[in-house]
Amino acid sequence: MLKLVLQSITHMALLSTTIVFLLSDLELMAYH
């Protein structure tokens, strides 16, 4: 059970990090 919770937390963290990187990339592309 605990392992499943940790896996979902890690997955959500990776997902949010990826979204942040995509958004910053889009902002950089928009500025240039």
N, C-alpha and C positions, 0 to 999 in steps of 0.2 A: 504493500500500500504506500509506504513512505517513498519507495523508489519511483512509483508512478507519479507521485506529487512532485518530486524533484525533477523528473523528466519533463513534466508539463511546464514547470517554472523555467527550466533551462530553455525549452522550446519557445516559450513566450518571450524570454529575454533576447534570444537570437532573432526572433521575428521583429521585435521592436527595434533592435539595433540595425537590422537590415533596412527597415522602413526609414529610420533616421538617416542612414547613409544615402538611400535613394533620394530622399527629400533634399538633402544638402547638395547632392549631385545636380538635381534639377535646378536648384537655386543658382548654382555656379554656372550652369549652362545658360540660364536665363539672363544672367548678368553679362556674360561674354558674347 
